[in-house]
C-alpha cells in the first residue's frame, strides 16, 4: 500500500470514529420524542421516535423545572439533569444541561462525561473547579459568580463550594446523552476484585470493605 493510500485510509477511519462518537445530525426542524413508542437502539445511539410535528406546542420548547434545587446528597450536592425525556424540545439537538447546587463545603466528586464537553456557569457562589488532563496535570482554581469554565470531554473534573453561602452552577453539554461516571463509585461500587484494589491503592481488606460500604450502589 502506498503512503498516500495509507494516509487516506487512516484519515477515513478517524473521520468515521469521530462521526460515530458524536450525536447524529437532525434531519428535520425538531423531533419531539414519542415516549409511548419506546426507543430504537443502534450500535452507537439510543433513538427516541418522533411525534407528529402537528402535535407540537410551545410548552414542548420551554422547561421550568430548574427554578429550585433538587434533593441534596450526603456530599452536599443537589443535581437536576435535563434531557429529552423531561424536556422534549431538545431531542436530536445535540445538547442537554444540569442545575447543580452545593451547600457550603459541598462537593461534586471527581467524575467524567464520556460523550460530552461541559460548560459550567457559576450562577452564584464561589466554587473551586478543575479538571485533570491525560498527563495528570491539574487545571483548577476558584470560579466566582458569572464566570465560566470548560471541562473537555472524557476528562475527570470536580467542584467544591469554598464560599460562605450556597452555590448554584448551570452546566451545559454538547450531547443529549453525555453519560457520567463518578470515579469513587466506579472503583469501589462496581465489583472490581478486592485483591486488585488492595494492590492498586495500598489499602487493607478492612479499608476496602469500608470503601465498598460507602460507595456500593
C-alpha positions as a Markdown table, in Angstrom:
| # | Residue | x | y | z |
|---|---|---|---|---|
| 1 | Unk | 0.0 | 0.0 | 0.0 |
| 2 | Unk | 1.4 | 3.4 | -1.0 |
| 3 | Unk | 2.0 | 6.1 | 1.7 |
| 4 | Unk | -0.8 | 8.2 | 0.1 |
| 5 | Unk | -3.3 | 5.4 | 0.3 |
| 6 | Unk | -2.3 | 4.6 | 3.9 |
| 7 | Unk | -2.8 | 8.2 | 4.9 |
| 8 | Unk | -6.2 | 8.3 | 3.2 |
| 9 | Unk | -7.2 | 5.1 | 5.0 |
| 10 | Unk | -6.2 | 6.4 | 8.4 |
| 11 | Unk | -8.0 | 9.7 | 7.7 |
| 12 | Unk | -11.1 | 7.8 | 6.8 |
| 13 | Unk | -11.0 | 5.7 | 9.9 |
| 14 | Unk | -10.5 | 8.7 | 12.1 |
| 15 | Unk | -13.4 | 10.5 | 10.4 |
| 16 | Unk | -15.7 | 7.5 | 10.9 |
| 17 | Unk | -14.7 | 7.2 | 14.6 |
| 18 | Unk | -15.4 | 10.9 | 15.1 |
| 19 | Unk | -18.7 | 10.8 | 13.3 |
| 20 | Unk | -19.9 | 7.7 | 15.2 |
| 21 | Unk | -18.9 | 9.1 | 18.6 |
| 22 | Unk | -21.0 | 12.3 | 18.1 |
| 23 | Unk | -24.7 | 12.9 | 18.3 |
| 24 | Unk | -26.3 | 12.4 | 14.9 |
| 25 | Unk | -27.3 | 15.5 | 13.0 |
| 26 | Unk | -31.1 | 16.3 | 12.9 |
| 27 | Unk | -32.9 | 15.7 | 9.7 |
| 28 | Unk | -35.8 | 17.9 | 10.5 |
| 29 | Unk | -36.5 | 21.2 | 12.3 |
| 30 | Unk | -37.2 | 19.3 | 15.6 |
| 31 | Unk | -38.1 | 15.9 | 16.8 |
| 32 | Unk | -40.4 | 15.8 | 19.8 |
| 33 | Unk | -39.9 | 12.3 | 21.3 |
| 34 | Unk | -42.8 | 9.9 | 21.3 |
| 35 | Unk | -42.2 | 8.2 | 24.7 |
| 36 | Unk | -45.1 | 5.8 | 24.2 |
| 37 | Unk | -43.4 | 4.1 | 21.3 |
| 38 | Unk | -40.3 | 3.1 | 23.3 |
| 39 | Unk | -36.7 | 3.5 | 22.0 |
| 40 | Unk | -34.8 | 2.4 | 19.0 |
| 41 | Unk | -31.3 | 1.1 | 19.8 |
| 42 | Unk | -28.4 | 1.2 | 17.3 |
| 43 | Unk | -24.8 | 0.2 | 17.9 |
| 44 | Unk | -23.9 | 3.8 | 18.8 |
| 45 | Unk | -27.1 | 5.6 | 19.8 |
| 46 | Unk | -30.5 | 5.3 | 21.5 |
| 47 | Unk | -33.1 | 7.0 | 19.4 |
| 48 | Unk | -36.5 | 8.3 | 20.5 |
| 49 | Unk | -39.1 | 8.1 | 17.7 |
| 50 | Unk | -40.6 | 11.5 | 16.8 |
| 51 | Unk | -44.2 | 12.5 | 17.4 |
| 52 | Unk | -46.1 | 14.1 | 14.5 |
| 53 | Unk | -44.9 | 17.7 | 14.2 |
| 54 | Unk | -48.5 | 18.9 | 14.0 |
| 55 | Unk | -48.9 | 17.9 | 17.7 |
| 56 | Unk | -46.1 | 20.3 | 18.8 |
| 57 | Unk | -47.0 | 23.1 | 21.2 |
| 58 | Unk | -44.9 | 26.0 | 22.7 |
| 59 | Unk | -44.6 | 24.1 | 26.1 |
| 60 | Unk | -42.6 | 21.4 | 24.4 |
| 61 | Unk | -39.8 | 24.0 | 23.9 |
| 62 | Unk | -39.9 | 25.6 | 27.4 |
| 63 | Unk | -38.6 | 23.9 | 30.6 |
| 64 | Unk | -39.5 | 25.3 | 34.0 |
| 65 | Unk | -38.1 | 22.6 | 36.3 |
| 66 | Unk | -34.8 | 24.3 | 37.3 |
| 67 | Unk | -36.2 | 27.1 | 39.4 |
| 68 | Unk | -35.4 | 25.4 | 42.7 |
| 69 | Unk | -32.7 | 23.0 | 43.9 |
| 70 | Unk | -33.2 | 19.2 | 43.8 |
| 71 | Unk | -32.7 | 16.8 | 46.6 |
| 72 | Unk | -29.3 | 17.0 | 48.4 |
| 73 | Unk | -27.0 | 14.0 | 48.8 |
| 74 | Unk | -24.7 | 13.4 | 51.8 |
| 75 | Unk | -22.0 | 15.2 | 49.9 |
| 76 | Unk | -23.9 | 18.5 | 49.9 |
| 77 | Unk | -24.8 | 18.3 | 46.2 |
| 78 | Unk | -28.2 | 18.5 | 44.5 |
| 79 | Unk | -28.4 | 18.0 | 40.8 |
| 80 | Unk | -31.3 | 18.3 | 38.3 |
| 81 | Unk | -30.3 | 16.7 | 35.0 |
| 82 | Unk | -32.3 | 17.8 | 31.9 |
| 83 | Unk | -32.6 | 15.5 | 28.9 |
| 84 | Unk | -35.1 | 14.9 | 26.1 |
| 85 | Unk | -37.2 | 12.6 | 28.3 |
| 86 | Unk | -38.3 | 15.5 | 30.5 |
| 87 | Unk | -37.6 | 18.4 | 28.0 |
| 88 | Unk | -38.9 | 17.2 | 24.6 |
| 89 | Unk | -37.7 | 20.2 | 22.7 |
| 90 | Unk | -34.0 | 19.4 | 22.9 |
| 91 | Unk | -34.3 | 16.0 | 21.4 |
| 92 | Unk | -31.9 | 15.5 | 18.4 |
| 93 | Unk | -30.4 | 18.9 | 19.0 |
| 94 | Unk | -27.1 | 17.5 | 20.5 |
| 95 | Unk | -27.4 | 19.2 | 23.9 |
| 96 | Unk | -28.5 | 18.7 | 27.5 |
| 97 | Unk | -27.9 | 20.5 | 30.7 |
| 98 | Unk | -27.9 | 20.3 | 34.5 |
| 99 | Unk | -28.5 | 22.5 | 37.5 |
| 100 | Unk | -26.2 | 21.8 | 40.4 |
| 101 | Unk | -26.5 | 23.3 | 43.9 |
| 102 | Unk | -23.8 | 23.0 | 46.5 |
| 103 | Unk | -24.1 | 23.5 | 50.2 |
| 104 | Unk | -21.3 | 25.3 | 52.0 |
| 105 | Unk | -18.4 | 22.8 | 51.8 |
| 106 | Unk | -20.4 | 20.6 | 49.5 |
| 107 | Unk | -18.7 | 18.8 | 46.6 |
| 108 | Unk | -19.3 | 17.4 | 43.2 |
| 109 | Unk | -16.9 | 14.5 | 43.4 |
| 110 | Unk | -14.4 | 13.6 | 40.6 |
| 111 | Unk | -16.3 | 12.3 | 37.6 |
| 112 | Unk | -16.3 | 12.5 | 33.8 |
| 113 | Unk | -18.7 | 12.5 | 30.8 |
| 114 | Unk | -17.6 | 10.1 | 28.1 |
| 115 | Unk | -19.7 | 11.6 | 25.4 |
| 116 | Unk | -19.7 | 15.4 | 26.0 |
| 117 | Unk | -17.7 | 18.5 | 26.8 |
| 118 | Unk | -19.3 | 20.6 | 29.6 |
| 119 | Unk | -19.5 | 24.3 | 30.1 |
| 120 | Unk | -20.1 | 25.2 | 33.7 |
| 121 | Unk | -21.5 | 28.7 | 34.5 |
| 122 | Unk | -21.5 | 29.9 | 38.1 |
| 123 | Unk | -24.9 | 31.5 | 38.8 |
| 124 | Unk | -23.9 | 32.3 | 42.4 |
| 125 | Unk | -21.2 | 31.5 | 44.9 |
| 126 | Unk | -17.5 | 30.6 | 44.9 |
| 127 | Unk | -16.7 | 27.2 | 43.5 |
| 128 | Unk | -13.3 | 25.5 | 43.4 |
| 129 | Unk | -13.4 | 23.9 | 40.0 |
| 130 | Unk | -11.0 | 21.9 | 37.9 |
| 131 | Unk | -10.1 | 19.0 | 35.7 |
| 132 | Unk | -7.2 | 16.6 | 35.2 |
| 133 | Unk | -5.7 | 16.1 | 31.7 |
| 134 | Unk | -4.2 | 12.8 | 30.3 |
| 135 | Unk | -0.8 | 13.7 | 31.7 |
| 136 | Unk | -2.3 | 14.1 | 35.2 |
| 137 | Unk | -1.8 | 17.9 | 35.1 |
| 138 | Unk | -4.5 | 19.7 | 37.2 |
| 139 | Unk | -6.1 | 22.8 | 36.0 |
| 140 | Unk | -8.1 | 24.3 | 38.9 |
| 141 | Unk | -9.0 | 27.5 | 40.7 |
| 142 | Unk | -11.9 | 29.2 | 42.4 |
| 143 | Unk | -14.5 | 30.3 | 39.9 |
| 144 | Unk | -16.7 | 33.2 | 41.0 |
| 145 | Unk | -20.2 | 34.3 | 40.2 |
| 146 | Unk | -20.8 | 34.9 | 36.4 |
| 147 | Unk | -17.6 | 33.1 | 35.4 |
| 148 | Unk | -17.5 | 30.1 | 33.2 |
| 149 | Unk | -15.2 | 27.0 | 33.0 |
| 150 | Unk | -15.0 | 24.3 | 30.3 |
| 151 | Unk | -14.4 | 20.6 | 31.1 |
| 152 | Unk | -13.2 | 18.8 | 28.0 |
| 153 | Unk | -14.9 | 15.6 | 27.0 |
| 154 | Unk | -13.8 | 12.5 | 28.8 |
| 155 | Unk | -11.6 | 14.3 | 31.4 |
| 156 | Unk | -12.0 | 13.9 | 35.1 |
| 157 | Unk | -13.4 | 17.1 | 36.7 |
| 158 | Unk | -14.7 | 18.2 | 40.1 |
| 159 | Unk | -16.2 | 21.1 | 42.1 |
| 160 | Unk | -16.3 | 22.2 | 45.7 |
| 161 | Unk | -18.2 | 25.2 | 47.3 |
| 162 | Unk | -15.5 | 27.1 | 49.1 |
| 163 | Unk | -17.7 | 30.2 | 49.8 |
| 164 | Unk | -19.7 | 31.1 | 52.9 |
| 165 | Unk | -23.0 | 30.7 | 51.1 |
| 166 | Unk | -24.7 | 28.1 | 49.0 |
| 167 | Unk | -23.6 | 28.0 | 45.3 |
| 168 | Unk | -25.5 | 27.3 | 42.1 |
| 169 | Unk | -24.0 | 26.1 | 38.9 |
| 170 | Unk | -25.6 | 25.6 | 35.5 |
| 171 | Unk | -23.9 | 23.0 | 33.2 |
| 172 | Unk | -24.4 | 22.6 | 29.5 |
| 173 | Unk | -23.3 | 19.6 | 27.4 |
| 174 | Unk | -22.8 | 19.2 | 23.7 |
| 175 | Unk | -24.7 | 15.8 | 23.7 |
| 176 | Unk | -28.2 | 14.9 | 24.7 |
| 177 | Unk | -26.8 | 11.8 | 26.4 |
| 178 | Unk | -23.4 | 12.9 | 27.9 |
| 179 | Unk | -23.2 | 10.0 | 30.3 |
| 180 | Unk | -21.5 | 10.3 | 33.7 |
| 181 | Unk | -19.1 | 8.0 | 35.7 |
| 182 | Unk | -18.2 | 9.0 | 39.2 |
| 183 | Unk | -14.7 | 7.9 | 40.0 |
| 184 | Unk | -15.2 | 6.7 | 43.6 |
| 185 | Unk | -18.4 | 4.7 | 42.8 |
| 186 | Unk | -16.8 | 3.3 | 39.6 |
| 187 | Unk | -13.8 | 2.0 | 41.6 |
| 188 | Unk | -15.4 | 0.9 | 44.9 |
| 189 | Unk | -19.0 | 0.3 | 43.9 |
| 190 | Unk | -18.6 | -1.7 | 40.7 |
| 191 | Unk | -17.4 | -5.1 | 42.0 |
| 192 | Unk | -13.8 | -4.9 | 41.0 |
| 193 | Unk | -11.7 | -7.7 | 42.6 |
| 194 | Unk | -10.7 | -6.8 | 46.2 |
| 195 | Unk | -7.1 | -8.0 | 45.7 |
| 196 | Unk | -6.6 | -5.8 | 42.7 |
| 197 | Unk | -7.9 | -2.8 | 44.6 |
| 198 | Unk | -5.6 | -3.6 | 47.6 |
| 199 | Unk | -2.6 | -3.7 | 45.3 |
| 200 | Unk | -3.6 | -0.7 | 43.3 |
| 201 | Unk | -4.2 | 1.6 | 46.2 |
| 202 | Unk | -2.2 | 0.1 | 49.0 |
| 203 | Unk | -5.3 | -0.4 | 51.2 |
| 204 | Unk | -6.0 | -3.2 | 53.6 |
| 205 | Unk | -9.0 | -5.6 | 53.2 |
| 206 | Unk | -10.7 | -3.7 | 56.1 |
| 207 | Unk | -10.3 | -0.4 | 54.3 |
| 208 | Unk | -11.5 | -1.8 | 51.0 |
| 209 | Unk | -14.7 | -3.1 | 52.8 |
| 210 | Unk | -15.2 | 0.3 | 54.3 |
| 211 | Unk | -15.0 | 2.0 | 51.0 |
| 212 | Unk | -17.3 | -0.6 | 49.4 |
| 213 | Unk | -20.0 | 0.1 | 52.1 |
| 214 | Unk | -19.8 | 3.8 | 51.3 |
| 215 | Unk | -20.0 | 3.7 | 47.5 |
| 216 | Unk | -21.8 | 0.4 | 46.8 |
| 217 | Unk | -25.0 | 1.1 | 44.9 |
